[in-house]
Amino acid sequence: YLYQLVWIWLMIPFVQLLYHKSSVKQRLYFVVFTVFLPGIFDFAGRMFLEHPLDLTPAYSITIQAGYIGMLVLGGILSDAVKKYSGRKETVYSVFACIGSFAILCMATIKLSSLRGYASDELFFELRLPALLYGCSVFFLFGSFSNILRWKLTKGWRNTVAKTAESLLFVYVWHCLLQWVWNIERNS
């Protein structure tokens, strides 16, 4: 995962430029083709193929495009939260969270029964059920924060930023240690 983080970090300025130069319709098409269509194909293959273990995941080839699509999706959701976040949208978001979490759990139970063992594959960030749940949670907290008009003081903003930096540092070391451990285990 470390190389993906670096790659995404290097691509963010270009993605931001493309995001701001593109129309809403172009952004939506980009997200559909990089995130949702591969997610639908991957989900359908996992749920309905006779031998799901033979499946080559849709994102194994296009994972970077999926992550860039997720960045664009995050921008779309952020814009939507700024524009459409009121009490009614917050109530809809609560129901969307409950519904998407139920879909995620039911699909995971079905997939686990198909495989014959417990599986957490559908909880990965680019899997369709987790993506739907993540979008609904993002919109819920965005609209909820707009209702309450949460304003963080400079001290709290610094605390949040330092915590995020620390967590990223821990995550990078975790990935590095896993990589080293897998090399030693496989040799």
C-alpha positions in Angstrom: 0.0 0.0 0.0 2.9 2.3 0.5 3.6 2.8 -3.2 -0.1 3.5 -3.8 -0.1 6.3 -1.1 3.0 7.9 -2.7 1.5 7.6 -6.2 -1.8 9.1 -5.0 0.0 11.9 -3.2 1.9 12.7 -6.4 -1.3 12.7 -8.5 -3.4 14.9 -6.2 -2.4 18.2 -7.8 -3.3 16.8 -11.3 -6.5 15.4 -10.1 -7.4 18.7 -8.4 -6.7 20.5 -11.7 -8.8 18.1 -13.7 -11.6 18.2 -11.1 -11.9 22.0 -11.2 -11.6 22.2 -15.0 -14.3 19.5 -15.6 -18.0 19.8 -15.5 -20.3 18.1 -13.0 -21.4 15.7 -15.7 -17.8 14.8 -16.6 -17.0 14.1 -13.0 -20.0 11.9 -12.6 -19.1 9.9 -15.7 -15.5 9.6 -14.5 -16.7 8.2 -11.1 -19.1 5.8 -12.8 -16.4 4.4 -15.1 -13.6 4.2 -12.5 -15.5 3.3 -9.3 -19.1 2.1 -9.7 -18.9 0.0 -12.9 -15.9 -2.0 -11.8 -17.5 -2.2 -8.4 -20.7 -3.6 -9.8 -18.8 -6.2 -12.0 -16.6 -7.2 -9.0 -19.6 -7.5 -6.7 -21.7 -9.5 -9.2 -18.8 -11.8 -9.9 -18.2 -12.5 -6.2 -21.9 -13.1 -5.5 -23.1 -15.0 -8.6 -20.2 -16.9 -10.1 -20.2 -20.6 -9.5 -16.5 -20.6 -8.5 -15.9 -17.2 -6.9 -12.3 -18.0 -6.0 -11.4 -18.1 -9.7 -12.5 -14.5 -10.0 -9.9 -11.9 -11.0 -11.1 -8.8 -9.1 -12.0 -5.9 -11.3 -9.7 -3.7 -9.4 -6.6 -5.9 -9.6 -5.8 -4.2 -12.9 -7.4 -0.7 -12.4 -6.8 -0.1 -8.7 -5.1 3.3 -9.2 -7.9 4.5 -11.5 -10.3 3.3 -8.7 -8.5 5.4 -6.1 -8.4 8.4 -8.4 -12.1 7.9 -8.9 -12.5 7.8 -5.1 -10.7 11.2 -4.9 -13.1 12.6 -7.4 -16.1 11.0 -5.6 -14.9 12.6 -2.4 -14.9 16.0 -4.1 -18.4 15.4 -5.5 -19.7 14.4 -2.1 -18.0 17.4 -0.4 -19.6 19.7 -2.9 -23.0 18.0 -2.3 -22.7 18.4 1.5 -22.0 22.1 1.1 -25.0 22.5 -1.2 -27.6 20.1 0.1 -27.1 19.6 3.8 -30.2 20.4 5.9 -32.4 18.5 8.3 -34.2 16.6 5.6 -30.9 15.4 4.0 -29.6 14.3 7.4 -32.7 12.2 7.9 -32.2 10.7 4.4 -28.5 10.0 5.2 -29.5 8.2 8.4 -31.7 5.8 6.4 -29.0 5.5 3.7 -26.5 4.5 6.4 -28.8 1.9 7.9 -29.8 0.5 4.5 -26.2 0.4 3.1 -24.9 -1.1 6.3 -27.6 -3.8 6.1 -26.7 -4.5 2.4 -23.0 -4.7 3.4 -23.8 -7.2 6.2 -26.2 -9.3 4.2 -23.9 -9.5 1.2 -21.0 -10.5 3.5 -23.1 -13.2 5.1 -24.1 -14.5 1.7 -20.5 -14.4 0.4 -19.2 -16.1 3.5 -21.8 -18.9 3.1 -20.8 -19.3 -0.6 -17.1 -19.5 0.4 -17.7 -21.8 3.4 -15.6 -19.5 5.7 -15.9 -16.0 7.2 -15.0 -13.4 4.6 -14.4 -9.7 5.0 -13.7 -9.0 1.3 -16.7 -6.7 0.9 -15.4 -4.3 3.6 -12.5 -3.2 1.4 -12.6 0.4 0.3 -13.3 -0.2 -3.4 -15.9 -2.9 -2.9 -19.4 -1.7 -3.9 -21.2 -2.3 -0.6 -18.5 -0.7 1.5 -18.4 2.2 -1.0 -22.1 2.8 -0.7 -21.9 2.7 3.1 -18.9 5.0 3.1 -20.7 7.6 0.9 -23.7 7.6 3.1 -21.6 8.0 6.3 -19.7 10.8 4.6 -22.9 12.6 3.7 -24.4 12.0 7.1 -21.6 13.5 9.1 -21.2 16.4 6.6 -24.8 17.3 6.8 -24.9 16.8 10.5 -22.0 19.1 11.0 -23.6 21.8 8.9 -26.8 21.6 11.0 -24.9 22.0 14.2 -22.5 24.5 12.6 -19.5 22.9 14.3 -16.6 25.3 14.2 -13.2 24.0 15.4 -10.9 26.4 17.1 -7.3 26.7 15.9 -6.1 24.5 18.7 -8.6 21.7 17.8 -7.7 22.0 14.1 -4.0 21.6 15.0 -4.8 18.6 17.2 -6.8 16.9 14.4 -4.0 17.6 11.9 -1.3 16.2 14.2 -3.4 13.1 14.9 -4.0 12.6 11.2 -0.2 12.9 10.5 0.6 10.5 13.3 -2.0 8.0 12.1 -0.6 8.2 8.6 2.9 7.6 9.9 1.7 4.5 11.9 -0.1 3.3 8.8 3.0 3.7 6.6 5.1 1.8 9.1 2.5 -0.9 9.4 2.5 -1.4 5.6 6.3 -1.4 5.5 6.5 -4.1 8.3 3.9 -6.2 6.5 5.9 -6.0 3.3 9.1 -7.0 5.0 7.4 -9.8 7.0 5.9 -11.2 3.7 9.2 -11.1 2.0 10.9 -13.0 4.8 8.0 -15.5 5.1 8.0 -16.2 1.4 11.8 -16.7 1.0 
